[in-house]
Amino acid sequence: MEIRLRRIELGTRGSSPASRMLGKHCAILLAVSLVLATPLFGGQLFAGQIVDRVVSNVNGHVVLQSDWEQEVSVEAFSSARDPDSFTVAERSAALDRLIDQELLREQVRPSQPAPAEQVAARVAEVRKLHPDCATDEAWRAKLQRYGLTQSALEKRLADQIQLMKLVEDRLRPSIQIDQHAVETYYHDQLLPDMERAGNNAAPLPEVYGRIKNLLAERKLNELLSGWLASLRSGSHILTPESSAGERNR
């Protein structure tokens, strides 16, 4: 999974950080209890009716087809994209993110909800991407077209905030970016990049803090990738393909 952390782009005029994390879905309703009583990768009920389908099993925790579809919808809505524009690879990556998010939740189950003001701020950021939703009626209609509700969007964004806090609390204290690393990046990467683009780079003191933040975010992503790889290696994860492979052995 790729959990998308904050990325800071450097230039002569400043930077615009953006963070996006993905969380697990909220209500699965009565269909879940029915699905859980069916075979691992089925979901078929009494008269052959399919209510939902398990697409992954992560150490005994199921990820449903409805979870996956909503993940794609939220990602599309949060980037102002049409969900139908997602490629097979992008949809597969969304499922990988759901799996890794479940692995992270196994480490620490958040005891406190995400602060309401942070959730509201994140919703406002997403809403800015949809300028045609100036009225609440238009906003609700747009959500509906993506198969979402206001509460579902808020729940997902709150989950993202909680997971980001988990990652930050776990990994951030071990990150140390010294002056030499900042200076090396400035002289070996930023200056040549600016020269190739035909721009003049700001003096080092003006961008020192942004470079340090950028390097810290890169290190955080490296540590997160390593942590997730370790969690995956010690976990039992089934998908329809892997399940079929085990049965065929």
C-alpha positions in Angstrom: 0.0 0.0 0.0 1.0 3.5 -0.6 -0.3 5.7 2.3 0.0 9.1 0.9 1.7 11.4 3.3 2.4 15.1 3.1 4.6 16.2 0.2 6.3 19.6 0.0 7.4 21.0 -3.3 10.1 23.6 -3.2 10.5 26.6 -5.4 11.4 30.2 -5.3 7.9 31.3 -4.1 7.1 28.9 -1.4 5.3 25.6 -1.1 1.9 24.1 -0.7 1.8 20.9 1.4 -1.1 18.5 1.0 -1.8 15.4 3.0 -4.0 12.5 2.2 -4.5 9.4 4.1 -6.9 6.8 3.7 -9.1 5.1 6.4 -11.6 2.3 6.7 -15.2 2.6 5.9 -18.0 3.2 8.3 -21.4 1.4 8.3 -21.6 -2.0 6.5 -25.1 -2.6 7.9 -27.0 -5.9 8.2 -25.4 -7.2 4.9 -22.1 -7.7 6.7 -23.5 -10.2 9.2 -25.0 -12.1 6.4 -21.8 -12.0 4.3 -19.7 -13.2 7.2 -21.8 -16.3 7.4 -20.9 -17.2 3.8 -17.7 -18.7 2.4 -14.5 -16.6 2.5 -14.7 -15.2 -1.0 -18.4 -15.5 -1.7 -21.2 -13.6 -0.2 -24.0 -15.6 -1.8 -27.2 -15.9 0.1 -30.3 -18.1 0.1 -31.7 -17.6 -3.4 -28.4 -16.9 -5.1 -28.6 -13.2 -4.3 -25.2 -11.5 -3.7 -25.4 -8.8 -1.0 -21.7 -8.1 -0.8 -18.4 -9.9 -1.4 -15.2 -10.3 0.6 -12.3 -9.1 -1.4 -9.6 -9.5 1.2 -9.1 -11.1 4.6 -6.4 -9.5 6.8 -5.5 -11.6 9.8 -9.2 -12.5 10.1 -10.5 -9.0 9.4 -12.5 -8.8 6.2 -12.5 -6.1 3.6 -15.7 -6.1 1.5 -16.3 -5.2 -2.1 -18.4 -2.2 -0.8 -15.4 -1.0 1.2 -13.3 -1.1 -1.9 -15.8 0.7 -4.0 -16.3 3.4 -1.4 -12.5 3.8 -1.1 -12.3 4.4 -4.8 -15.2 6.8 -4.6 -13.7 8.8 -1.8 -10.3 9.0 -3.5 -12.0 10.1 -6.7 -14.1 12.7 -4.9 -11.1 14.0 -3.0 -9.2 14.6 -6.2 -12.2 15.7 -8.3 -11.9 12.7 -10.6 -14.5 10.5 -12.2 -14.4 7.1 -10.4 -14.8 5.4 -13.7 -11.5 6.9 -14.8 -9.6 4.8 -12.4 -7.5 2.2 -14.1 -7.3 -1.4 -13.0 -3.9 -0.7 -11.5 -5.3 2.3 -9.6 -8.2 0.3 -8.2 -5.8 -2.4 -7.2 -3.6 0.2 -5.4 -6.7 1.4 -3.5 -7.3 -2.2 -2.3 -3.7 -2.4 -1.2 -4.2 0.8 0.8 -7.2 -0.6 2.6 -5.2 -3.7 3.5 -2.3 -1.7 4.9 -4.7 0.6 6.8 -6.1 -2.5 8.5 -2.6 -3.6 9.4 -1.9 -0.2 10.9 -5.1 -0.4 12.9 -4.1 -3.7 14.4 -1.1 -1.9 16.0 -3.1 0.8 17.8 -6.9 1.2 17.9 -7.5 4.9 18.3 -9.3 5.6 21.6 -10.2 9.2 20.7 -12.0 10.4 17.7 -10.3 12.8 15.3 -10.8 16.4 16.3 -14.0 17.8 14.8 -12.3 21.0 13.6 -9.7 19.0 11.7 -12.3 16.9 10.0 -14.3 20.0 9.1 -11.1 21.6 7.7 -10.4 18.6 5.6 -14.0 18.5 4.2 -13.6 22.2 3.3 -10.4 21.4 1.4 -12.2 18.7 -0.6 -15.2 21.0 -1.2 -12.9 23.6 -2.8 -12.1 21.1 -5.5 -15.7 21.2 -6.5 -16.5 24.8 -7.4 -19.9 23.8 -8.8 -21.0 22.9 -5.3 -21.5 26.4 -3.9 -24.8 25.5 -2.4 -25.5 22.7 0.1 -28.0 21.2 -2.3 -25.4 21.0 -5.0 -22.9 19.6 -2.6 -25.3 16.8 -1.5 -26.2 16.1 -5.1 -22.5 15.8 -6.0 -21.8 13.4 -3.1 -24.8 11.3 -4.2 -23.4 11.0 -7.7 -20.3 9.5 -6.2 -22.3 7.1 -4.0 -21.4 9.0 -0.9 -23.1 10.9 1.9 -21.8 13.7 4.1 -21.4 11.4 7.1 -19.6 8.8 5.1 -17.1 11.3 3.8 -16.6 12.8 7.2 -16.1 9.3 8.7 -13.5 8.4 6.0 -11.6 11.7 6.4 -11.6 11.3 10.2 -10.1 7.8 9.8 -7.4 9.2 7.6 -6.6 11.8 10.2 -6.4 9.2 13.0 -4.1 6.9 10.9 -1.9 9.9 10.1 -1.6 10.6 13.8 -0.7 7.0 14.5 2.1 7.1 11.8 3.4 10.4 13.1 3.4 9.4 16.7 5.2 6.1 15.9 7.8 7.3 13.4 8.3 11.0 13.7 10.4 11.0 16.9 13.1 8.9 15.3 13.6 11.3 12.4 16.6 13.7 12.6 17.5 15.9 9.7 20.9 17.7 10.3 22.3 20.8 8.7 24.6 18.9 6.4 21.7 17.0 4.9 19.9 20.3 4.2 22.9 21.9 2.7 23.6 18.9 0.5 20.1 18.9 -0.8 20.2 22.6 -1.6 23.5 22.5 -3.5 23.2 19.0 -5.1 19.5 19.0 -6.1 17.6 22.3 -5.6 20.2 24.6 -7.3 20.7 22.3 -10.3 16.9 21.8 -10.7 16.3 25.6 -10.6 19.2 26.2 -13.1 17.7 23.7 -15.6 14.3 25.3 -15.2 15.9 28.7 -15.9 14.9 30.0 -12.4 16.9 31.6 -9.7 16.8 29.7 -6.4 16.2 31.5 -3.2 19.1 31.8 -0.8 19.6 28.8 1.5 18.4 30.6 4.7 15.1 31.4 3.0 14.3 27.8 2.1 16.2 26.0 4.9 13.0 25.2 6.9 11.1 23.9 3.8 14.0 21.7 2.8 14.3 20.3 6.3 10.5 19.5 6.3 10.8 18.0 2.8 13.6 15.7 3.9 11.7 14.7 7.0 8.7 13.8 5.0 10.8 11.7 2.7 12.3 9.9 5.6 8.9 9.4 7.1 7.7 7.7 3.9 10.7 5.5 3.9 10.1 4.4 7.5 6.5 3.8 6.8 7.2 1.7 3.8 9.6 -0.4 5.8 7.1 -0.7 8.7 4.3 -1.8 6.3 6.6 -4.3 4.6 7.4 -5.8 8.1 3.7 -5.9 9.0 2.8 -7.6 5.7 5.5 -10.2 6.1 4.2 -11.2 9.5 0.5 -11.3 8.5 -1.9 -13.7 6.9 -3.5 -11.8 4.0 -5.9 -13.4 1.6 -7.3 -12.0 -1.6 -9.5 -14.0 -4.1 -6.4 -14.7 -6.2 -4.2 -15.8 -3.3 -7.1 -17.9 -1.9 -7.5 -19.7 -5.2 -3.8 -20.3 -5.4 -3.7 -21.9 -2.0 -6.6 -24.2 -2.9 -4.9 -25.2 -6.1 -1.7 -26.2 -4.5 
